[in-house]
Amino acid sequence: MNNKQNRNVLDEVNKGSAMGMDAISNILVKVEDDTFREILDGEYEKYNKIHDRIEEIYDEYSYDDEPTETSLMNKVMTSIMVDMRTISDTSTSKLAELLIQGTNMGIIEGRKLLNHKNKLDSRVKKILSDFINMQEESVETLKRYLWIIIFILEIIFMGDYMNIKNSISMFLLGVTSTLLYQQIKSGNFKKIVKDMNRAKTQMIDDIEDML
């Protein structure tokens, strides 16, 4: 059993969990959708459980009292990054997009560890595998909140781009209708319209600038 290798993996997973919790904490202050907030609370708790599992076994692989955490600088940079990337758009779709991007990075790093660390203790390997699977499930959950982008694209393709629209409209119809119903049912219709109009206006402005 290679204690150094096991300790390194536990440190990396713990840092990944801490980064996930930091990102969610910074996103939560910008969330207006109650359903989305509940989902993020649940995702935060999943990261926290990974952290707790690491603490339970960490002293078996290291003389340090606590597993390695993210630095204060990383915490500050995460907060600044979230603020900068949401300065003009705090829609649920945008917040979900940011979390998906960060989570995908965590999945990649986790897969690297899993593929290149061949002599891990079974408990450490289980924590690492659970961490990766948890993040992959999180991405699938967050993807449901990217629907507004699809809906806006469908609207833009109307008019002069009817041929393109017709080729994709049947595919989008089922997805859009289902997700729209879910949002209306949760009482978010007014915010949906507001976010959609704002995003559509921004996209039109961007297209005009390119032309």
C-alpha positions as CSV (number, residue, x, y, z in Angstrom):
1,M,0.0,0.0,0.0
2,N,1.5,3.3,-1.1
3,N,0.5,5.9,1.6
4,K,1.9,8.8,-0.3
5,Q,-0.1,8.0,-3.4
6,N,-3.3,7.5,-1.4
7,R,-2.7,10.7,0.5
8,N,-2.2,12.7,-2.7
9,V,-5.4,11.4,-4.2
10,L,-7.3,12.2,-1.0
11,D,-5.8,15.7,-1.0
12,E,-6.8,16.3,-4.6
13,V,-10.3,15.0,-4.2
14,N,-10.7,17.1,-1.0
15,K,-9.5,20.2,-2.9
16,G,-11.9,19.4,-5.7
17,S,-14.8,19.1,-3.2
18,A,-13.8,22.4,-1.5
19,M,-13.7,24.2,-4.9
20,G,-17.1,22.8,-5.7
21,M,-18.6,24.0,-2.5
22,D,-16.9,27.4,-2.9
23,A,-18.3,27.8,-6.4
24,I,-21.8,26.8,-5.3
25,S,-21.6,29.2,-2.4
26,N,-20.7,32.1,-4.7
27,I,-23.4,31.1,-7.2
28,L,-26.2,30.7,-4.6
29,V,-26.1,34.4,-3.6
30,K,-27.2,35.2,-7.2
31,V,-29.9,32.6,-7.5
32,E,-33.5,33.7,-7.8
33,D,-35.1,30.5,-8.8
34,D,-36.2,28.6,-5.7
35,T,-36.1,25.2,-7.4
36,F,-32.6,25.8,-8.7
37,R,-31.6,26.9,-5.2
38,E,-32.8,23.6,-3.7
39,I,-30.8,21.7,-6.3
40,L,-27.7,23.6,-5.6
41,D,-28.2,23.1,-1.8
42,G,-28.3,19.4,-2.6
43,E,-25.2,19.5,-4.7
44,Y,-23.3,21.4,-2.0
45,E,-24.2,18.7,0.5
46,K,-22.9,15.9,-1.8
47,Y,-19.5,17.7,-2.0
48,N,-19.6,18.0,1.8
49,K,-20.2,14.3,2.3
50,I,-17.2,13.5,0.1
51,H,-15.2,15.9,2.3
52,D,-16.4,14.1,5.5
53,R,-15.5,10.7,4.1
54,I,-12.0,11.9,3.3
55,E,-11.6,13.2,6.9
56,E,-12.7,9.9,8.3
57,I,-9.8,7.9,6.8
58,Y,-7.2,10.6,6.1
59,D,-5.1,10.1,9.3
60,E,-4.4,6.5,8.2
61,Y,-2.4,7.8,5.2
62,S,-0.8,11.0,6.6
63,Y,0.6,12.5,9.7
64,D,-1.1,15.8,8.9
65,D,-4.2,16.5,11.0
66,E,-6.4,17.6,8.1
67,P,-6.5,17.0,4.3
68,T,-5.2,19.7,2.0
69,E,-7.8,22.5,1.4
70,T,-7.9,25.1,-1.4
71,S,-5.8,28.2,-0.6
72,L,-7.3,31.5,0.3
73,M,-6.1,32.9,-3.0
74,N,-8.1,30.2,-4.9
75,K,-11.2,31.0,-2.9
76,V,-10.8,34.7,-3.7
77,M,-10.2,34.0,-7.4
78,T,-13.3,31.8,-7.6
79,S,-15.4,34.6,-6.2
80,I,-14.0,37.1,-8.6
81,M,-14.4,34.8,-11.5
82,V,-18.1,34.2,-10.7
83,D,-18.7,38.0,-10.3
84,M,-17.0,38.9,-13.5
85,R,-18.8,36.2,-15.6
86,T,-22.2,37.1,-14.2
87,I,-21.8,40.9,-14.2
88,S,-24.3,41.3,-17.1
89,D,-26.3,38.0,-16.8
90,T,-27.4,36.3,-13.6
91,S,-30.0,34.1,-15.3
92,T,-30.5,30.6,-14.1
93,S,-29.2,29.3,-17.4
94,K,-26.0,31.3,-17.1
95,L,-25.4,30.2,-13.5
96,A,-25.9,26.6,-14.5
97,E,-23.5,27.0,-17.4
98,L,-20.7,28.3,-15.1
99,L,-21.2,25.4,-12.7
100,I,-21.2,22.9,-15.6
101,Q,-17.9,24.2,-16.9
102,G,-16.3,24.0,-13.5
103,T,-17.7,20.6,-12.8
104,N,-16.4,19.2,-16.1
105,M,-12.9,20.4,-15.1
106,G,-13.3,18.4,-11.9
107,I,-14.4,15.3,-13.8
108,I,-11.4,15.5,-16.1
109,E,-9.0,15.8,-13.2
110,G,-10.7,13.0,-11.4
111,R,-10.4,10.7,-14.4
112,K,-6.7,11.5,-14.7
113,L,-6.2,10.4,-11.1
114,L,-8.3,7.3,-11.6
115,N,-6.4,6.3,-14.8
116,H,-2.8,7.0,-13.5
117,K,-3.0,5.9,-9.9
118,N,-2.9,2.1,-10.0
119,K,-2.1,1.2,-6.5
120,L,-4.8,2.9,-4.5
121,D,-6.4,1.4,-1.4
122,S,-9.9,0.2,-2.2
123,R,-11.5,2.8,0.1
124,V,-9.6,5.7,-1.5
125,K,-10.4,4.4,-5.0
126,K,-14.1,4.2,-4.0
127,I,-14.1,7.8,-2.8
128,L,-12.4,8.9,-6.0
129,S,-14.9,7.0,-8.2
130,D,-17.9,8.3,-6.2
131,F,-16.5,11.8,-6.6
132,I,-16.3,11.5,-10.3
133,N,-19.8,9.8,-10.6
134,M,-21.3,12.5,-8.4
135,Q,-20.0,15.2,-10.6
136,E,-21.2,13.5,-13.8
137,E,-24.7,13.2,-12.3
138,S,-24.5,16.9,-11.3
139,V,-23.7,17.9,-14.9
140,E,-26.7,16.0,-16.2
141,T,-28.9,17.7,-13.6
142,L,-27.6,21.2,-14.4
143,K,-28.0,20.6,-18.2
144,R,-31.8,20.9,-17.7
145,Y,-31.4,24.6,-16.9
146,L,-29.7,25.3,-20.2
147,W,-33.0,25.0,-22.1
148,I,-33.5,28.7,-22.4
149,I,-30.5,28.8,-24.9
150,I,-32.2,26.2,-27.1
151,F,-35.5,28.1,-26.9
152,I,-33.9,31.4,-27.9
153,L,-32.1,29.8,-30.9
154,E,-35.4,28.4,-32.1
155,I,-37.0,31.9,-32.0
156,I,-34.0,33.5,-33.8
157,F,-34.1,30.9,-36.6
158,M,-37.7,32.0,-37.5
159,G,-38.3,34.3,-40.4
160,D,-35.4,34.3,-43.0
161,Y,-34.1,31.0,-41.6
162,M,-37.2,28.9,-41.9
163,N,-35.4,26.1,-43.8
164,I,-32.9,25.7,-40.9
165,K,-35.6,26.0,-38.4
166,N,-37.8,23.4,-40.0
167,S,-34.9,20.9,-39.9
168,I,-34.4,21.2,-36.2
169,S,-37.8,22.3,-34.9
170,M,-39.2,18.8,-34.4
171,F,-36.2,17.8,-32.4
172,L,-36.4,20.9,-30.2
173,L,-40.2,20.9,-29.8
174,G,-40.3,18.0,-27.4
175,V,-37.4,19.2,-25.3
176,T,-38.6,22.8,-25.2
177,S,-42.2,22.0,-24.4
178,T,-41.3,19.6,-21.5
179,L,-38.8,22.0,-19.9
180,L,-41.1,25.0,-20.4
181,Y,-43.9,23.2,-18.7
182,Q,-41.6,22.3,-15.7
183,Q,-40.7,25.9,-15.3
184,I,-44.3,27.2,-15.5
185,K,-45.4,24.6,-13.0
186,S,-42.7,25.8,-10.6
187,G,-44.1,29.4,-10.8
188,N,-41.1,30.8,-12.8
189,F,-43.0,31.9,-15.9
190,K,-42.5,35.7,-15.4
191,K,-38.8,35.3,-14.8
192,I,-38.6,33.0,-17.9
193,V,-40.0,35.7,-20.1
194,K,-37.8,38.4,-18.6
195,D,-34.6,36.3,-19.0
196,M,-35.6,35.2,-22.5
197,N,-36.2,38.7,-23.7
198,R,-33.0,40.0,-22.2
199,A,-30.9,37.2,-23.7
200,K,-32.6,37.5,-27.1
201,T,-31.9,41.2,-27.2
202,Q,-28.2,40.6,-26.3
203,M,-27.8,38.0,-28.9
204,I,-29.4,40.2,-31.6
205,D,-27.0,43.0,-30.6
206,D,-24.1,40.7,-30.8
207,I,-25.1,39.5,-34.3
208,E,-25.5,43.1,-35.5
209,D,-22.1,43.9,-34.2
210,M,-20.6,41.0,-36.2
211,L,-22.4,42.2,-39.3
